Each structure stands twice: as structure tokens, then as C-alpha cells.
């Protein structure tokens, strides 16, 4: 193995990929969504290109409070709300859109969106192949060669040739089925011609990135939240637990809360059906893009670490905790209690009519399902991973709830013994990329150890049976 391995992390919300030895962070982050522009959108984009020059746009703009707007305008040179809209400079292309082209089309609306991964499982392999074609064959080769220019797109055939001598480390969801693992390895061997592949589960990779070999990883991404105990480098599969509350559920909850507490707003996910949003006179204004709601969530929301009633009262009595954002169409949106009401779903899902445990209870059950002799190691080494754990207050709230459970369940309410409570929640930097970073470390470390990789020759000789024989014990 001479060429640098390729690392691919297929997340529900984002596909991250890169090459080892160039950067510890992924070279490319591509949203796990594809789109098909309607004829109306293509015609509108063509008309706009003839009548005006696209301006360079900032993302969704956030103001801590209304009075900070003049200061922000002075620092950034913005003159009015029109300048704070979300624009894209990439030209719109016909057919299936990914990455930058899809982002450009979504500004105009009228794009039929497909989300190929739901709750950690690939439900639309054709759409995923469109994303991999774009990421692995067209964009990654140019990013791995800075002399080519970061915006250069390779031809698909040239990208396939670039992958010919590069090993692939594939970051897998912990709950992946053996059937889907076989399908993925077959695809990457046969279509993308990787010479060797090493699939590895997320929990192990997150620990590798932290230089640890034991602990419990709380992976809270876009579609699913997993708790994965690892001891001496082995994943305790019988103690794994998961809950469906994660980033996308919080985004959808934010849409509901905005509609309830600010009746002049409503959410209509026109992208999933291709229907055009309606904005009749005196009707609620539509927010018709899940990506806009996600940006509001990431930049405005936080997890309340104190009593909810106290936090809600403080929010209503003062304006210092309010947040104002400007939506892509230039209209203002002011958030108050909604900032923490939506993320509350992660810890108390029953308030939003979810019949499942919150993250803290899921973590508690995962640790308690492990052997009694290793539980202390897990209590002391709780590692956060995934983009949703970046919400301010997430780690503090998880530690508080875990200590509360420890006091109730272990100490039977004896607060005098809490000084010896072993619970420690660790919040690593770059934890949204933790799985990829661990994969890059492992790929570089194991590049000279061929026994850790499955070769294409072994697959061609044994087919699916060779995959099952090698990985059935770990599936």
C-alpha cells in the first residue's frame, strides 16, 4: 500500500471524506441529501443570471439582540437586511444535484429533495451513489491535490482512476446489518475499484480519536443517538443502547415550537414533495427549507442546564437571552423560549410525544447493562461525539442528569456520598468530526498491516461469502 488511504464517514446529515496524512479533519463535507431541480427552477435561475449579478452571501445571519445590529453592520460593512441574505454563486445544473449545486438550487426553491439515510440506515442506495460519485470521484481528488485548485471538479472516469490504488476505511453505523455491510463492500469493490477496504464501527473510532481504549461513547448525530461502551478496544454489543431523538428530531421540534409560540411563522417542507410553498395575504409566512431551520438551531439554540421553569421565566423577563436572525428571504425572526424548548427533546422526549428514553436515561441503561466490574470505568469516561453534542449546555446537562440518576439509583438519595460520584462527561474539541478523525488515525496506523484489510482479490474469489465469513462475528 503506497497511496494514502481514503476515509469515508457516512452520516445521516453529512458525508465526510478525506485522505490520511493531509489533514486530521475531513477534506470534504457533503450534506447527505440529493435534489432534482424542476423545470421552473432552472428557468428562473437562467432569468436571474441575465438580469443580475450574484453577490457573495453570508450564511444565515445571527444577532445576539436587536441593539447589536448597528455594531455588526459597521464591522461587516452590511448596509441593510438585503445584504444579509443567503446567496450562492455556483451555477445551477440540470439533473441530480449534490453539494454546492444543490445549495444553489435550494435558495430558489422548487427542488425535490431526497434524504437517502434515515435513522442511520441507507434507504436509497441510488441517491447515496450520486453523493459518492460527487464526493469521491469529482471533488476529493482535487482537494487532495491543492495544486489543482479546491474548486476544480474532476471527470468521473479520472476520479475512478485516482481511487484505484487507495485503500478505503469505511466508518460504519454501530447498528448496521450484515446484509447492508455486504451491499456496501460489494459496491465499493465493484464500482469504485478500491483495492482494499476496512470497515470499522463508529464507537471504536471515536475512542481512538481520543487516545482511549475504554469508555462509553455518546454519539448524537443527525438521525440517531447511540451509547456504545468499549472496554480494552472491544465494543460491548450487548450493552449498546440507542434512541431516535437526535439532531433532525430537534430541528423538526423547532419548527413545531416556532409555529406554536410565533403564529406568524409556519413550516412547510416543500422540498420533500416538490410542492411550491404558499404565502397568501394575511397567511402565516412559510419556512420551506429544513436547512434554514437547521442553521437557526445550530446558531441560536442551547440546552437548558437549570430548572426549565426558572429558565423560561428568566427568558420572558429579560431580552438579553433573546436571539434575532435574518432568514434567507430577508425577513427577521426573533427567538426567545424556543431557543431551549426544542433541544429539551433530547433529554425529555415525552414532552414532544416521543415514546422513548432521553439521552441521559439511554446512557444510564447502557452502562448498567455492562458487567459490574467495568461500570466504574464507563462512568469515569463518557465521551461526547457527533454534531448535536455541540449545542451549548449539552455536556453539563448530561452530567447533571447522570449524577441525579446516580444519586437516586445507586446512593438511594444519600447526598453525603455524592463526593465520591465517579461520573465524568468529556467534551472533546472537534467532536462533530470525531468518527472521521478516529478513522484517519486507524487507517494511517494500519496501512502497513494487510491482515486488517479485506482485499479485492479475496472478494473476487469468494464473493459475498467471503464478506460474511470475515465479518459475521462482528455484525
Steps between C-alpha positions, in 0.01 A plus 500: 500500500665820384226758441330669794183323615161661446272536804121525457253568780140465379286695745127562489557872456849524351743283302858574605794377299869568459847348472736417783818701540352824361281623785357350819163645397294392198592669172140492380169524681200434279140508630335158477225620271448511126265718301343519160423848371163552336474662157353811665805540725746459213314763296489740796873457564574570134288816509665623819844441351417736214356778712730521798846407614507251790648657811719320752275404786539439864321207660197552720590808703460497877467795737531451877246778546340769290720776639815323378399534135666842436831377645488187286422698185794730570742208543384305196410786268139385469260779416158341523325169546520436126876457541451236770311252286632159406628486139703252300733562211515149353301462175192281509528183294232269371458144625587370846668763717742452790717723713550856376262468205221380727564786742465746213173346384347495849528877523243525221277220627309256283755221550390145570721376783595142588650407837658157438590424865236489773579406859842373400380263227542551126152483346586631154821353361461677164500842666801403713689399187435848357657650813799262490552570129510871575712475816748222416544534124441868426593704807736303725781454241529877451492567874774242557717681244505869597680588176182411311297765681242422768205584270615282211274206418654192345334291235333192642729262307814682618375481858451124474856463375623710794332255744653188344798466737348657813376294797161596643416521869122499527347640819189296579190559706506283809164340419583415138362168381716232341293529181568872467869452579521246217321738264736786585818296461377356171428849370834649604693204359312470171407859411776707659776237466660545842782244540439444872226600745484508878156560657507624859225596742448856619538443873847353466614778268379773736704349782807465277475871423515571874795268562291274724424129494217495754199718562149553373444712190182707480457555127224753433488584133221588260283191488567286807670513840717203599667407828790264431706352787855397403737314732863425408425576136198268476147624445254348750219435254257368761521827694440731204190717517349754262217753485343669196529851645789680329576804288226465240237442768612824669476687168147372443409586858631852446265534203207396721598733783543794263151437366349477849672794669531724193177443305613724213752227412423155373712225350427333169755246379439558133835347409388146576197510273592757238195711584536875491453683834201731519511847655153648471420846640444483877615136504792370711838547335647164391847377592539250219853367541622260766851638451387845617350349814820304559703821481266669749540202733879491478548872552221591743395196703655368821427236761361636826713391794273634773139450598284550192250726678778726627659517155168577334419777750843658460462487122168682514616762752813611315602552139868412550436134420295571190653439160408655168582351161436610144356231276614450139203700368608800710229479767589510871433218743533558875542203733439492873395186693514307172880502533494235773150356454602307187824340633311395814376215282843332533457449874121494540355358177161420649416871505502482121299173494802276433459158660867446580769582755704818498875494452582499872276201576628318190857552619413383850341178369799438275749522786283293732476228232878455514676280755517635853881485497530745206225750580727734695725536195198595294369751755841668507546509122190629321606644163272722293503465123285632217386842386193522725720486811636843398181664627608723791419339833471145364791356699409680822138387477600138433736498798237655724236243403744210532596615849133530589441141385808384690373668818156346462585153375839428659514710815127481579484874557801523736649831378788479752661230285485700175857627552619160377275499192719379209299651213708708258371626164777597259439746217785466246574770248382432144262235626279548193787341305604251769407187302687617192807600703514158662466338159788706362721400794415131464542500121846655521605271785378180331615581147801271541291217652324324209325254732274784620368564148281293270648487150312517173665175392351323804159645415526400134592146605234449765236765426242573767596181683847643562348812657270295720782268608716795599246727669202292613638478852514880531173585323 
